[in-house]
Amino acid sequence: MAIVVTSSSSRKSRQDTGHLYREDFDGGPVSMDEIEKGLFLGNLTSATNMETLKSHKITHILTLDSVPLPSHVQQVSFLTTKYVQISDMPKEDILHHLDQCTEFISLALDKGENILVHCYFGVSRSSTAVIAYMMKKHNLEYQQAFEIVKSKRKFVHPNSGFVNQLKLYRRMGCTIDPQFDKYKAYRLKLAGEQVRKAKILPQNFTNLIKPDPAITQENPEPIVYRCRKCRRVVASKSNVLLHSPKNGQPPQSQIDGAGTTNAPPATTTATQETPVAPTRLIDQIAEQIRRVSVFDRTNDPDAKCKSILFLEPIAWMKNISNNTQGRLNCPKCEQKLGNFSWINGCQCPCGEEVSPAFYLIASRVELTKAVQNVQTTV
């Protein structure tokens, strides 16, 4: 059934068209609570009740719903409205709306005006936006902000997916940090879900594919991975995706001196490989750089797993935009360097499931700190 937003003057024709209108939704009685001075959290009915809005001196309305407010409410002269289209489902991406939501709330409150944040029932979507604002304004952890909001509106309950996104938002400093490892993994997971459905990477996720570090660029990163056979640069240090070990550090028998496993993770495309021991001086230096510059986290309480070299998608990786999984071959010598999978991923020896997964086989690459590490090549 189609959903159509219209003014009250045209409601008389809806029975004839078979369309569903915003006014056909009954959100129950007016329900809204003041979380802190000027900030109200409520349901759809409270946002469409003119007497309620006037009595509480509401001047701004933030709507997080699958359908916007009726046009006759949006056109009220004393209201400034903002609409975020989102469903109340754990897999929905509310994270990318949180910055604009918190900014809109701050805009109203900083002027001394009152704002109503609402969704359909005022339970999950709208409470997520308000909790994000409380975390950001008062420098609170998720649980602290949640308890404050819940103490004012007892039945707030963000769904599990939104809770995880709020915690990630907090870890990034209540903003979007594109370089944060957990954020990169989050974006890849969103893309993987889309690839699972469409069998192709959607256009709005193409920015996940990072520039080829071997192409001439300004200020190239000094620490890079190269194909062990032809020395072609295939990844920079910033392309590495680190993760915390799920079951503690993997057994030492699984890890070689460079902090990489003796076998690639088990995926549908993986094949057994045996690492090549570094015999040349340059290889030994590379191994030391690997320990010190990339994987050594002895001073980091949030220690990272040392088992598998997972990467972001990189431009030289062929066919990753229109295939769900496959091999990663060196773009210069065509030697197999690793595998990728948007939908199956792989399980790291530490027990952590990584999906989507783009990884290089340790025996096929080397880490180096080169003064001139960027070349013009394809």
C-alpha positions as CSV (number, residue, x, y, z in Angstrom):
1,M,0.0,0.0,0.0
2,A,1.4,3.4,-0.9
3,I,2.1,6.0,1.8
4,V,1.1,9.5,0.8
5,V,1.6,12.7,2.9
6,T,-1.1,15.3,2.4
7,S,-2.9,18.2,4.0
8,S,-6.1,17.7,6.0
9,S,-8.1,19.5,3.3
10,S,-7.6,16.6,0.9
11,R,-8.3,13.7,3.3
12,K,-11.8,13.3,2.0
13,S,-10.5,11.6,-1.2
14,R,-8.3,9.0,0.5
15,Q,-10.9,6.3,0.7
16,D,-11.4,6.5,-3.1
17,T,-7.7,6.3,-3.9
18,G,-6.7,3.4,-1.6
19,H,-3.7,5.4,-0.3
20,L,-2.5,5.5,3.3
21,Y,-2.0,9.0,4.7
22,R,0.0,10.3,7.6
23,E,-3.3,11.3,9.4
24,D,-4.4,7.6,9.2
25,F,-1.8,6.7,11.8
26,D,-3.0,6.8,15.4
27,G,-0.1,7.2,17.8
28,G,-2.4,7.1,20.8
29,P,-2.9,10.0,23.3
30,V,-0.4,12.8,23.6
31,S,2.7,11.6,25.3
32,M,5.8,13.9,25.9
33,D,8.3,14.5,28.6
34,E,10.8,17.2,29.3
35,I,14.3,15.7,29.5
36,E,16.0,18.9,30.4
37,K,15.0,22.5,30.1
38,G,13.5,23.1,26.7
39,L,14.1,19.6,25.4
40,F,11.0,17.4,25.0
41,L,10.8,13.8,23.9
42,G,7.5,12.5,22.7
43,N,5.3,10.6,20.2
44,L,3.7,11.5,16.9
45,T,0.5,12.6,18.5
46,S,2.3,15.3,20.6
47,A,3.9,16.6,17.4
48,T,0.6,17.0,15.6
49,N,-1.4,18.4,18.4
50,M,-1.4,22.2,18.1
51,E,-2.7,22.9,21.6
52,T,0.1,20.8,23.0
53,L,2.8,22.5,20.9
54,K,1.5,25.9,21.9
55,S,1.1,25.2,25.6
56,H,4.7,23.9,25.8
57,K,6.0,26.8,23.6
58,I,7.5,24.4,21.1
59,T,9.3,26.2,18.2
60,H,11.3,23.3,16.7
61,I,10.3,19.7,15.9
62,L,12.8,17.0,15.0
63,T,11.0,14.0,13.4
64,L,12.7,10.6,13.1
65,D,10.2,8.4,11.4
66,S,9.5,6.5,8.2
67,V,7.0,9.2,7.1
68,P,7.3,13.0,7.7
69,L,4.8,15.2,9.5
70,P,1.6,16.2,7.7
71,S,2.2,19.3,5.5
72,H,-0.2,21.4,7.5
73,V,2.0,20.9,10.6
74,Q,5.2,21.6,8.7
75,Q,3.8,24.8,7.3
76,V,2.8,26.3,10.7
77,S,4.6,29.7,10.9
78,F,6.0,29.4,14.4
79,L,7.6,26.0,13.8
80,T,11.0,25.0,12.4
81,T,11.0,21.3,11.5
82,K,13.6,18.8,10.5
83,Y,12.8,15.3,9.1
84,V,15.1,12.2,9.3
85,Q,13.7,9.2,7.4
86,I,14.4,6.1,9.3
87,S,12.7,2.9,10.4
88,D,12.9,1.4,13.9
89,M,15.1,-1.6,12.9
90,P,18.4,-2.7,14.4
91,K,20.2,-2.7,11.0
92,E,19.1,0.8,10.2
93,D,21.9,3.3,10.0
94,I,21.0,6.0,12.5
95,L,24.7,6.8,13.2
96,H,25.1,9.0,10.2
97,H,22.2,11.1,11.2
98,L,23.3,11.8,14.8
99,D,25.5,14.8,14.1
100,Q,22.8,16.7,12.3
101,C,20.3,15.7,15.0
102,T,22.4,16.9,17.8
103,E,23.2,20.1,15.9
104,F,19.5,20.8,15.3
105,I,18.7,20.3,19.0
106,S,21.6,22.5,20.0
107,L,20.5,25.2,17.6
108,A,17.1,25.5,19.3
109,L,18.2,25.3,22.9
110,D,21.1,27.7,22.4
111,K,18.5,30.3,21.3
112,G,16.5,29.6,24.5
113,E,13.7,28.0,22.5
114,N,11.9,24.7,23.0
115,I,12.2,21.6,20.8
116,L,10.3,18.4,20.6
117,V,12.1,15.3,19.3
118,H,9.7,12.6,18.3
119,C,9.2,9.3,16.4
120,Y,6.0,7.3,16.3
121,F,5.8,6.2,20.0
122,G,8.8,8.2,21.4
123,V,10.5,5.1,22.5
124,S,13.5,4.1,20.2
125,R,14.4,6.4,17.3
126,S,13.7,9.7,19.0
127,S,15.3,8.6,22.3
128,T,18.4,7.6,20.3
129,A,18.8,11.2,19.1
130,V,18.2,12.6,22.5
131,I,20.7,10.3,24.2
132,A,23.3,11.2,21.5
133,Y,22.7,14.9,22.4
134,M,23.0,14.2,26.1
135,M,26.3,12.3,25.6
136,K,27.7,15.1,23.4
137,K,26.6,18.0,25.5
138,H,27.5,16.6,29.0
139,N,30.4,14.4,28.0
140,L,28.6,11.2,29.2
141,E,29.0,7.5,28.4
142,Y,26.1,5.8,26.8
143,Q,24.7,4.2,30.0
144,Q,24.9,7.5,31.9
145,A,23.0,9.4,29.2
146,F,20.5,6.5,28.9
147,E,19.7,6.5,32.6
148,I,19.1,10.3,32.7
149,V,16.7,10.1,29.7
150,K,15.0,7.1,31.1
151,S,14.5,8.8,34.5
152,K,12.5,11.5,32.7
153,R,10.6,9.2,30.3
154,K,10.4,5.7,31.8
155,F,9.7,3.7,28.6
156,V,12.5,4.9,26.4
157,H,14.2,1.9,24.8
158,P,16.5,2.2,21.8
159,N,16.7,-1.0,19.8
160,S,19.9,-3.1,20.1
161,G,21.4,-1.8,16.8
162,F,20.9,1.8,17.8
163,V,22.5,1.1,21.2
164,N,25.6,-0.2,19.5
165,Q,25.7,2.7,17.2
166,L,25.4,5.1,20.1
167,K,28.3,3.4,21.9
168,L,30.4,3.7,18.7
169,Y,29.4,7.4,18.4
170,R,30.7,8.0,21.9
171,R,33.9,6.2,21.3
172,M,34.5,8.5,18.3
173,G,34.0,11.5,20.6
174,C,30.4,12.1,19.6
175,T,31.2,12.8,16.0
176,I,32.0,10.9,12.9
177,D,35.7,10.0,12.6
178,P,36.3,8.3,9.2
179,Q,39.7,7.1,10.4
180,F,38.4,5.2,13.5
181,D,38.9,1.5,13.0
182,K,35.5,0.5,14.5
183,Y,33.8,3.0,12.2
184,K,35.5,1.6,9.2
185,A,34.4,-1.9,10.2
186,Y,30.9,-0.5,10.7
187,R,30.7,1.0,7.3
188,L,32.1,-2.1,5.7
189,K,29.4,-4.2,7.4
190,L,26.7,-1.9,6.1
191,A,28.1,-2.2,2.6
192,G,28.3,-6.0,2.9
193,E,24.6,-6.2,3.8
194,Q,23.8,-4.2,0.6
195,V,26.1,-6.4,-1.5
196,R,24.4,-9.4,-0.1
197,K,21.1,-8.1,-1.5
198,A,22.2,-6.5,-4.8
199,K,25.3,-8.6,-5.6
200,I,27.0,-5.3,-6.4
201,L,28.5,-2.5,-4.3
202,P,26.0,0.4,-4.3
203,Q,27.1,3.8,-5.6
204,N,26.8,5.4,-2.2
205,F,29.4,3.1,-0.7
206,T,32.1,3.5,-3.4
207,N,34.0,5.9,-1.1
208,L,34.9,2.8,1.0
209,I,37.4,1.9,-1.7
210,K,40.6,3.7,-0.8
211,P,43.1,5.2,-3.3
212,D,45.9,3.0,-4.5
213,P,48.9,3.8,-2.4
214,A,51.2,2.9,-5.3
215,I,50.0,5.8,-7.4
216,T,52.0,9.0,-7.2
217,Q,50.6,11.2,-4.5
218,E,51.6,14.1,-2.2
219,N,52.8,13.2,1.3
220,P,52.7,9.4,0.9
221,E,52.8,7.3,4.0
222,P,56.3,6.0,4.9
223,I,55.2,2.6,6.2
224,V,53.8,0.4,3.4
225,Y,53.2,-3.2,2.5
226,R,54.7,-4.5,-0.8
227,C,54.3,-7.6,-2.9
228,R,57.2,-9.8,-1.8
229,K,57.7,-11.0,-5.4
230,C,57.7,-7.7,-7.4
231,R,57.9,-5.1,-4.6
232,R,54.8,-3.3,-5.8
233,V,53.2,-1.3,-3.0
234,V,49.8,-2.7,-2.2
235,A,48.8,-1.1,1.1
236,S,49.7,1.7,3.6
237,K,49.7,1.4,7.3
238,S,46.4,3.4,7.5
239,N,44.7,0.7,5.4
240,V,45.2,-1.9,8.1
241,L,42.0,-2.7,10.1
242,L,42.9,-3.8,13.6
243,H,40.5,-5.6,15.9
244,S,40.5,-6.6,19.6
245,P,41.0,-10.4,20.2
246,K,37.7,-12.0,21.1
247,N,39.1,-14.8,23.2
248,G,42.4,-13.1,24.2
249,Q,45.5,-13.4,22.2
250,P,45.8,-16.4,19.9
251,P,48.1,-19.2,21.0
252,Q,51.7,-18.4,20.3
253,S,52.0,-21.5,18.1
254,Q,49.6,-19.8,15.7
255,I,51.7,-16.7,15.4
256,D,55.1,-16.2,13.7
257,G,57.7,-13.7,14.7
258,A,56.0,-11.0,12.7
259,G,52.7,-11.3,14.5
260,T,50.9,-13.0,11.7
261,T,49.4,-16.5,11.5
262,N,51.0,-19.4,9.8
263,A,47.8,-20.0,7.7
264,P,45.2,-17.6,6.3
265,P,41.7,-17.5,7.8
266,A,39.1,-20.0,6.8
267,T,36.9,-18.5,4.1
268,T,35.3,-20.0,1.0
269,T,38.1,-18.6,-1.1
270,A,41.1,-19.3,1.2
271,T,43.9,-21.8,0.4
272,Q,46.6,-23.0,2.7
273,E,49.8,-21.0,2.5
274,T,53.2,-21.4,4.3
275,P,55.1,-18.3,5.3
276,V,58.5,-17.8,3.9
277,A,61.1,-17.1,6.6
278,P,62.9,-13.8,6.1
279,T,66.4,-14.5,5.1
280,R,67.6,-11.2,3.7
281,L,68.6,-8.3,5.8
282,I,65.9,-6.1,4.3
283,D,63.3,-8.7,5.2
284,Q,64.6,-8.9,8.8
285,I,64.3,-5.1,9.0
286,A,60.8,-5.2,7.6
287,E,59.8,-7.7,10.3
288,Q,61.1,-5.4,13.0
289,I,59.2,-2.5,11.5
290,R,56.1,-4.6,11.4
291,R,56.4,-5.3,15.2
292,V,57.2,-1.7,16.3
293,S,55.2,0.4,13.8
294,V,52.0,-1.6,13.1
295,F,51.1,-4.3,15.6
296,D,53.0,-3.5,18.8
297,R,50.4,-2.3,21.2
298,T,52.1,-3.1,24.5
299,N,51.4,0.3,25.9
300,D,47.8,0.2,24.7
301,P,45.3,-1.2,27.2
302,D,42.9,-2.0,24.4
303,A,45.3,-4.5,22.8
304,K,44.8,-5.5,19.2
305,C,44.9,-8.9,17.6
306,K,48.2,-9.8,15.9
307,S,46.9,-12.7,13.8
308,I,45.6,-11.6,10.5
309,L,46.3,-8.6,8.2
310,F,42.8,-7.3,7.4
311,L,42.6,-4.3,5.1
312,E,40.2,-1.7,3.8
313,P,39.2,-2.2,0.1
314,I,41.8,-0.6,-2.1
315,A,41.4,0.7,-5.7
316,W,43.9,-1.9,-7.2
317,M,41.7,-4.8,-6.0
318,K,40.0,-6.0,-9.2
319,N,36.3,-6.8,-9.4
320,I,35.5,-6.1,-5.7
321,S,32.7,-3.8,-6.7
322,N,30.8,-6.3,-8.8
323,N,31.7,-9.6,-7.1
324,T,30.7,-10.9,-3.6
325,Q,34.0,-12.7,-3.1
326,G,37.3,-13.7,-4.9
327,R,41.0,-13.6,-4.9
328,L,43.3,-10.6,-4.5
329,N,46.1,-10.7,-7.0
330,C,49.0,-8.3,-7.2
331,P,48.1,-5.8,-9.9
332,K,51.7,-5.9,-11.3
333,C,52.9,-9.5,-11.2
334,E,49.4,-11.2,-10.8
335,Q,50.6,-13.3,-7.8
336,K,47.9,-14.2,-5.4
337,L,48.2,-12.0,-2.3
338,G,45.0,-12.8,-0.4
339,N,41.2,-13.1,-0.6
340,F,38.1,-11.0,-0.1
341,S,34.5,-11.7,0.7
342,W,31.7,-9.1,1.2
343,I,29.2,-11.7,2.5
344,N,31.1,-14.6,4.2
345,G,34.0,-12.9,5.8
346,C,36.3,-15.1,7.9
347,Q,37.0,-16.0,11.5
348,C,40.3,-14.8,12.9
349,P,42.3,-17.4,15.0
350,C,41.5,-15.1,18.0
351,G,37.9,-16.0,17.7
352,E,36.7,-12.7,16.2
353,E,34.4,-12.9,13.2
354,V,35.5,-10.4,10.6
355,S,32.9,-9.6,7.9
356,P,33.3,-8.3,5.2
357,A,36.9,-9.4,5.0
358,F,39.8,-8.2,2.8
359,Y,43.0,-9.8,3.9
360,L,46.6,-10.4,2.7
361,I,48.6,-13.6,3.2
362,A,51.6,-12.9,5.3
363,S,54.0,-14.9,3.2
364,R,53.1,-13.0,0.1
365,V,53.8,-9.4,1.4
366,E,56.5,-7.6,3.2
367,L,56.4,-4.5,5.4
368,T,58.9,-1.7,4.7
369,K,59.7,1.8,5.7
370,A,60.8,3.3,2.5
371,V,61.9,6.9,1.9
372,Q,60.6,6.8,-1.7
373,N,57.8,4.2,-1.5
374,V,55.3,5.5,-4.1
375,Q,55.6,4.6,-7.8
376,T,53.5,5.4,-10.8
377,T,52.2,2.0,-11.8
378,V,49.0,0.1,-12.3
